[in-house]
Amino acid sequence: MLITLDEAKLYLHIDSTDEDSVITGFIETAEKLCMDIARVDEAELLASKETARIAELYAVAYLYENRENADFGGLTSMLRTLLFGIRKDTF
C-alpha cells in the first residue's frame, strides 16, 4: 500500500481509533480505484509513488467525508485528472 492508516488519519485530522477499520477499507478502495483508473498494477502504481499517493489521499478523504452521499462520477473524474500522467491507454 502507498499510504498507511496513520498517514491517512493524519491527512484526515483524526486522532481516535474509533474508525480505523472504516478508514482502512477506504485506503484499500482508493488504491484499487487508482489502479483501475490509471490502468496499472500495484507495482506500476508504486513506481509512480508521489502522484499515486496524492490521488489515494484525495480518494480516501473524499470517501470519508462523503460516505453518505458520494458522487462516484465526480470522484473518478478527479482521479482520472490526478493520474493522467501515469494512465495507460489500454490495459
DSSP file (Angstrom, degrees, kcal/mol; ACC not computed):
  #  RESIDUE AA STRUCTURE BP1 BP2  ACC     N-H-->O    O-->H-N    N-H-->O    O-->H-N    TCO  KAPPA ALPHA  PHI   PSI    X-CA   Y-CA   Z-CA
    1    1 A M              0   0    0      0, 0.0     3,-0.1     0, 0.0    27,-0.1   0.000 360.0 360.0 360.0 146.4    0.0    0.0    0.0
    2    2 A L        +     0   0    0      1,-0.1     2,-0.4    25,-0.1    51,-0.1   0.812 360.0  36.4 -80.0 -32.1    1.1    3.5   -0.8
    3    3 A I  S    S-     0   0    0     24,-0.1     2,-0.2     4,-0.0    -1,-0.1  -0.948  74.8-139.7-125.6 146.3   -0.4    5.1    2.3
    4    4 A T     >  -     0   0    0     -2,-0.4     4,-2.3     1,-0.1     5,-0.2  -0.486  30.3-107.1 -94.5 167.7   -0.6    3.8    5.9
    5    5 A L  H  > S+     0   0    0      1,-0.2     4,-2.7     2,-0.2     5,-0.2   0.912 121.4  52.4 -58.9 -43.6   -3.5    4.1    8.3
    6    6 A D  H  > S+     0   0    0      1,-0.2     4,-2.2     2,-0.2    -1,-0.2   0.897 109.0  49.3 -62.7 -40.5   -1.5    6.6   10.3
    7    7 A E  H  > S+     0   0    0      2,-0.2     4,-2.4     1,-0.2    -1,-0.2   0.917 112.2  48.2 -64.5 -42.3   -0.8    8.8    7.2
    8    8 A A  H  X S+     0   0    0     -4,-2.3     4,-2.3     2,-0.2    -2,-0.2   0.916 111.8  49.0 -64.4 -42.8   -4.5    8.7    6.2
    9    9 A K  H  X>S+     0   0    0     -4,-2.7     5,-2.7     2,-0.2     4,-0.7   0.881 110.7  50.7 -65.7 -37.1   -5.6    9.7    9.8
   10   10 A L  H ><5S+     0   0    0     -4,-2.2     3,-0.8     3,-0.2    -1,-0.2   0.930 111.5  48.0 -63.0 -45.4   -3.1   12.5    9.8
   11   11 A Y  H 3<5S+     0   0    0     -4,-2.4    -2,-0.2     1,-0.2    -1,-0.2   0.864 115.6  44.8 -62.1 -37.4   -4.3   13.8    6.5
   12   12 A L  H 3<5S-     0   0    0     -4,-2.3    -1,-0.2    -5,-0.2    -2,-0.2   0.500 110.3-123.1 -85.7  -4.5   -7.9   13.5    7.7
   13   13 A H  T <<5 +     0   0    0     -3,-0.8     2,-0.5    -4,-0.7    -3,-0.2   0.933  58.4 151.3  60.1  49.2   -7.1   15.1   11.1
   14   14 A I      < +     0   0    0     -5,-2.7    -1,-0.2     1,-0.1    -2,-0.1  -0.951  24.1 174.0-115.3 128.3   -8.4   12.1   13.1
   15   15 A D        +     0   0    0     -2,-0.5    -1,-0.1    -5,-0.0    -5,-0.1   0.713  55.1  78.4-102.6 -27.0   -6.9   11.3   16.5
   16   16 A S        -     0   0    0      1,-0.1     3,-0.2    -7,-0.1    -2,-0.0  -0.275  69.1-137.8 -84.2 169.1   -9.1    8.4   17.7
   17   17 A T  S >  S+     0   0    0      1,-0.1     3,-1.5     2,-0.1     4,-0.3   0.309  75.5 105.7-103.2   6.1   -9.1    4.8   16.7
   18   18 A D  T 3  S+     0   0    0      1,-0.3     3,-0.2     2,-0.1    -1,-0.1   0.818  88.2  32.5 -57.8 -35.0  -12.9    4.5   16.5
   19   19 A E  T 3> S+     0   0    0     -3,-0.2     4,-2.7     1,-0.2    -1,-0.3   0.090  79.2 119.4-113.2  22.8  -13.0    4.4   12.7
   20   20 A D  H <> S+     0   0    0     -3,-1.5     4,-2.5     1,-0.2     5,-0.2   0.886  77.7  49.0 -56.9 -41.7   -9.7    2.6   11.9
   21   21 A S  H  > S+     0   0    0     -4,-0.3     4,-1.9    -3,-0.2    -1,-0.2   0.889 112.1  48.6 -68.6 -37.0  -11.5   -0.2   10.2
   22   22 A V  H  > S+     0   0    0      2,-0.2     4,-2.1     1,-0.2    -2,-0.2   0.933 113.3  46.8 -65.6 -45.8  -13.5    2.1    8.0
   23   23 A I  H  X S+     0   0    0     -4,-2.7     4,-2.3     2,-0.2    -2,-0.2   0.887 109.5  54.2 -65.2 -39.1  -10.5    4.2    7.1
   24   24 A T  H  X S+     0   0    0     -4,-2.5     4,-2.2    -5,-0.3    -1,-0.2   0.909 108.4  50.2 -60.6 -41.6   -8.5    1.0    6.3
   25   25 A G  H  X S+     0   0    0     -4,-1.9     4,-2.5     1,-0.2    -2,-0.2   0.894 109.2  51.1 -62.4 -40.4  -11.3    0.0    4.0
   26   26 A F  H  X S+     0   0    0     -4,-2.1     4,-2.8     2,-0.2    -2,-0.2   0.873 108.1  52.9 -64.9 -36.9  -11.2    3.4    2.3
   27   27 A I  H  X S+     0   0    0     -4,-2.3     4,-2.2     2,-0.2    -2,-0.2   0.939 111.5  45.5 -62.6 -46.9   -7.5    3.1    1.8
   28   28 A E  H  X S+     0   0    0     -4,-2.2     4,-2.1     1,-0.2    -2,-0.2   0.909 114.7  47.9 -63.3 -42.6   -7.9   -0.3    0.1
   29   29 A T  H  X S+     0   0    0     -4,-2.5     4,-2.7     1,-0.2    -2,-0.2   0.910 110.7  51.7 -63.9 -42.9  -10.7    1.0   -2.0
   30   30 A A  H  X S+     0   0    0     -4,-2.8     4,-2.5     1,-0.2    -2,-0.2   0.899 109.4  49.8 -62.2 -41.5   -8.8    4.1   -3.0
   31   31 A E  H  X S+     0   0    0     -4,-2.2     4,-2.3     2,-0.2    -1,-0.2   0.921 112.1  47.3 -65.2 -42.6   -5.8    2.0   -4.1
   32   32 A K  H  X S+     0   0    0     -4,-2.1     4,-2.5     2,-0.2    -2,-0.2   0.910 112.0  50.7 -64.5 -41.6   -7.9   -0.2   -6.2
   33   33 A L  H  X S+     0   0    0     -4,-2.7     4,-3.0     1,-0.2     5,-0.3   0.927 110.5  49.2 -59.7 -45.3   -9.7    2.7   -7.8
   34   34 A C  H  X S+     0   0    0     -4,-2.5     4,-2.6     1,-0.2    -2,-0.2   0.903 111.6  48.4 -63.5 -41.4   -6.4    4.4   -8.6
   35   35 A M  H  X>S+     0   0    0     -4,-2.3     5,-2.0     2,-0.2     4,-1.0   0.918 114.4  46.3 -64.5 -42.6   -5.0    1.2  -10.2
   36   36 A D  H  <5S+     0   0    0     -4,-2.5    -2,-0.2     3,-0.2    -1,-0.2   0.926 115.8  44.3 -65.8 -45.1   -8.2    0.7  -12.2
   37   37 A I  H  <5S+     0   0    0     -4,-3.0    -2,-0.2     1,-0.2    -1,-0.2   0.898 118.5  42.6 -68.9 -40.0   -8.3    4.4  -13.4
   38   38 A A  H  <5S-     0   0    0     -4,-2.6    50,-2.4    -5,-0.3    -1,-0.2   0.632 104.9-132.4 -78.9 -12.8   -4.6    4.5  -14.2
   39   39 A R  T  <5 +     0   0    0     -4,-1.0     2,-0.3     1,-0.2    -3,-0.2   0.923  64.5 121.3  60.0  46.7   -4.9    1.0  -15.8
   40   40 A V      < -     0   0    0     -5,-2.0    -1,-0.2    -6,-0.2     2,-0.1  -0.883  60.5-118.6-132.3 163.2   -1.8   -0.2  -13.9
   41   41 A D     >  -     0   0    0     -2,-0.3     4,-2.2    -3,-0.1     5,-0.2  -0.379  44.1 -89.8 -92.5-179.1   -1.0   -2.9  -11.5
   42   42 A E  H  > S+     0   0    0      1,-0.2     4,-2.4     2,-0.2     5,-0.2   0.883 125.6  51.9 -61.1 -40.9    0.3   -2.4   -8.0
   43   43 A A  H  > S+     0   0    0      1,-0.2     4,-1.5     2,-0.2    -1,-0.2   0.905 111.2  47.2 -63.4 -41.8    4.0   -2.4   -9.0
   44   44 A E  H  > S+     0   0    0      2,-0.2     4,-0.8     1,-0.2    -1,-0.2   0.860 110.7  52.3 -68.8 -34.7    3.4    0.2  -11.6
   45   45 A L  H >< S+     0   0    0     -4,-2.2     3,-0.8     1,-0.2     7,-0.3   0.917 108.5  50.5 -65.7 -42.2    1.4    2.3   -9.2
   46   46 A L  H >< S+     0   0    0     -4,-2.4     3,-1.1     1,-0.2    -1,-0.2   0.813 102.0  62.2 -64.2 -30.3    4.3    2.1   -6.7
   47   47 A A  H 3< S+     0   0    0     -4,-1.5    -1,-0.2     1,-0.3    -2,-0.2   0.778 107.6  43.7 -66.7 -25.4    6.7    3.2   -9.4
   48   48 A S  T <X S+     0   0    0     -3,-0.8     4,-2.6    -4,-0.8    -1,-0.3  -0.357  80.5 153.7-110.4  49.7    4.7    6.5   -9.6
   49   49 A K  H <>  +     0   0    0     -3,-1.1     4,-2.8     1,-0.2     5,-0.2   0.840  62.5  48.3 -53.3 -49.8    4.6    6.8   -5.9
   50   50 A E  H  > S+     0   0    0      2,-0.2     4,-1.7     1,-0.2    -1,-0.2   0.925 116.0  42.9 -64.9 -44.7    4.2   10.6   -5.4
   51   51 A T  H  > S+     0   0    0      1,-0.2     4,-1.9     2,-0.2    -1,-0.2   0.933 117.0  47.4 -64.1 -45.5    1.5   11.0   -8.0
   52   52 A A  H  X S+     0   0    0     -4,-2.6     4,-2.8    -7,-0.3    -2,-0.2   0.865 107.7  56.0 -66.8 -36.7   -0.4    7.9   -6.8
   53   53 A R  H  X S+     0   0    0     -4,-2.8     4,-2.8    -5,-0.3     5,-0.2   0.915 107.4  49.2 -61.8 -43.0   -0.1    8.9   -3.1
   54   54 A I  H  X S+     0   0    0     -4,-1.7     4,-2.3    -5,-0.2    -1,-0.2   0.931 113.1  46.9 -62.0 -44.9   -1.8   12.3   -3.8
   55   55 A A  H  X S+     0   0    0     -4,-1.9     4,-2.5     2,-0.2    -2,-0.2   0.911 113.3  48.6 -64.0 -42.7   -4.6   10.6   -5.7
   56   56 A E  H  X S+     0   0    0     -4,-2.8     4,-2.8     2,-0.2     5,-0.2   0.920 111.1  49.1 -65.4 -43.5   -5.0    7.9   -3.0
   57   57 A L  H  X S+     0   0    0     -4,-2.8     4,-2.5     2,-0.2     5,-0.2   0.912 111.6  50.4 -62.1 -41.2   -5.1   10.5   -0.2
   58   58 A Y  H  X S+     0   0    0     -4,-2.3     4,-2.7    -5,-0.2    -2,-0.2   0.940 112.2  47.4 -59.5 -47.1   -7.7   12.5   -2.2
   59   59 A A  H  X S+     0   0    0     -4,-2.5     4,-2.9     2,-0.2     5,-0.2   0.907 111.5  49.6 -64.2 -42.6   -9.8    9.4   -2.7
   60   60 A V  H  X S+     0   0    0     -4,-2.8     4,-2.6     2,-0.2    -1,-0.2   0.940 113.5  46.4 -61.3 -46.6   -9.6    8.4    1.0
   61   61 A A  H  X S+     0   0    0     -4,-2.5     4,-2.8    -5,-0.2     5,-0.2   0.916 113.5  49.0 -62.5 -43.0  -10.6   11.9    2.1
   62   62 A Y  H  X S+     0   0    0     -4,-2.7     4,-2.0    -5,-0.2    -2,-0.2   0.942 113.4  45.9 -62.0 -47.6  -13.4   12.0   -0.4
   63   63 A L  H  < S+     0   0    0     -4,-2.9    -1,-0.2     1,-0.2    -2,-0.2   0.889 115.2  47.8 -63.0 -39.5  -14.8    8.6    0.6
   64   64 A Y  H >< S+     0   0    0     -4,-2.6     3,-0.8    -5,-0.2    -2,-0.2   0.938 116.8  40.7 -66.4 -47.7  -14.5    9.5    4.3
   65   65 A E  H 3< S+     0   0    0     -4,-2.8    -2,-0.2     1,-0.2    -1,-0.2   0.729 125.0  36.1 -76.8 -22.3  -16.2   12.9    4.0
   66   66 A N  T >X S+     0   0    0     -4,-2.0     3,-0.5    -5,-0.2     4,-0.5  -0.052  72.0 129.4-120.5  31.6  -18.9   11.8    1.6
   67   67 A R  T <4 S+     0   0    0     -3,-0.8     3,-0.1     1,-0.2    -1,-0.1   0.733  78.1  45.2 -64.5 -20.9  -19.7    8.3    2.8
   68   68 A E  T 34 S+     0   0    0     -3,-0.2    -1,-0.2     1,-0.1    -2,-0.1   0.739 132.0  14.9 -90.8 -25.2  -23.4    9.0    2.9
   69   69 A N  T <4 S+     0   0    0     -3,-0.5    -2,-0.2     2,-0.0    -1,-0.1  -0.208  79.0 169.8-146.5  48.8  -23.7   10.8   -0.5
   70   70 A A     <  -     0   0    0     -4,-0.5     2,-0.9    -3,-0.1     3,-0.1  -0.376  28.9-144.7 -69.6 140.7  -20.7   10.2   -2.6
   71   71 A D     >  -     0   0    0      1,-0.2     4,-2.3    -2,-0.1     3,-0.3  -0.851  17.5-175.9-101.8  92.9  -20.7   11.2   -6.3
   72   72 A F  H  > S+     0   0    0     -2,-0.9     4,-2.6     1,-0.2     5,-0.2   0.769  80.4  59.0 -68.3 -24.6  -18.6    8.4   -7.7
   73   73 A G  H  > S+     0   0    0      2,-0.2     4,-1.8     1,-0.2    -1,-0.2   0.919 109.2  44.2 -65.2 -43.3  -18.7   10.0  -11.2
   74   74 A G  H  > S+     0   0    0     -3,-0.3     4,-2.1     2,-0.2    -2,-0.2   0.885 113.5  51.2 -66.8 -39.8  -17.1   13.1   -9.7
   75   75 A L  H  X S+     0   0    0     -4,-2.3     4,-2.6     2,-0.2     5,-0.2   0.948 112.0  45.1 -63.5 -49.3  -14.5   11.1   -7.7
   76   76 A T  H  X S+     0   0    0     -4,-2.6     4,-2.4     1,-0.2    -1,-0.2   0.858 111.3  54.5 -65.7 -33.6  -13.4    9.0  -10.7
   77   77 A S  H  X S+     0   0    0     -4,-1.8     4,-1.7    -5,-0.2    -1,-0.2   0.926 110.8  44.9 -64.0 -44.1  -13.2   12.1  -12.9
   78   78 A M  H  X S+     0   0    0     -4,-2.1     4,-2.7     2,-0.2    -2,-0.2   0.910 113.2  50.4 -66.5 -42.0  -10.9   13.9  -10.4
   79   79 A L  H  X S+     0   0    0     -4,-2.6     4,-2.6     1,-0.2    -2,-0.2   0.894 107.5  54.2 -63.8 -38.8   -8.8   10.7  -10.0
   80   80 A R  H  < S+     0   0    0     -4,-2.4     4,-0.3     1,-0.2    -1,-0.2   0.900 110.9  46.9 -59.8 -40.1   -8.5   10.4  -13.8
   81   81 A T  H >< S+     0   0    0     -4,-1.7     3,-0.9     2,-0.2     4,-0.3   0.929 113.6  46.6 -66.9 -45.9   -7.2   14.0  -13.8
   82   82 A L  H 3< S+     0   0    0     -4,-2.7     3,-0.3     1,-0.2    -2,-0.2   0.848 119.0  41.1 -65.2 -34.3   -4.8   13.4  -11.0
   83   83 A L  T >X S+     0   0    0     -4,-2.6     3,-1.6    -5,-0.2     4,-1.2   0.325  80.8 110.6 -97.1   7.3   -3.5   10.2  -12.5
   84   84 A F  T <4 S+     0   0    0     -3,-0.9     3,-0.5    -4,-0.3    -1,-0.2   0.851  73.3  56.9 -51.5 -41.7   -3.4   11.4  -16.1
   85   85 A G  T 34 S+     0   0    0     -3,-0.3    -1,-0.3    -4,-0.3    -2,-0.1   0.721 117.2  32.5 -67.5 -22.0    0.4   11.4  -16.3
   86   86 A I  T <4 S+     0   0    0     -3,-1.6    -1,-0.2     2,-0.1    -2,-0.2   0.445  90.0 119.2-111.9  -2.1    0.7    7.7  -15.4
   87   87 A R     <  -     0   0    0     -4,-1.2     2,-0.2    -3,-0.5   -48,-0.2  -0.450  56.1-139.3 -72.0 132.5   -2.5    6.5  -17.0
   88   88 A K        -     0   0    0    -50,-2.4     3,-0.1    -2,-0.2    -2,-0.1  -0.592  12.9-128.2 -87.3 151.7   -2.0    3.9  -19.7
   89   89 A D  S    S+     0   0    0     -2,-0.2     2,-0.3     1,-0.1    -1,-0.1   0.890  89.9   3.4 -65.9 -39.5   -4.1    4.0  -22.9
   90   90 A T              0   0    0    -51,-0.1    -1,-0.1    -3,-0.0    -2,-0.0  -0.905 360.0 360.0-140.2 167.6   -5.1    0.3  -22.5
   91   91 A F              0   0    0     -2,-0.3    -2,-0.0    -3,-0.1   -52,-0.0   0.484 360.0 360.0 -72.2 360.0   -4.7   -2.5  -20.1
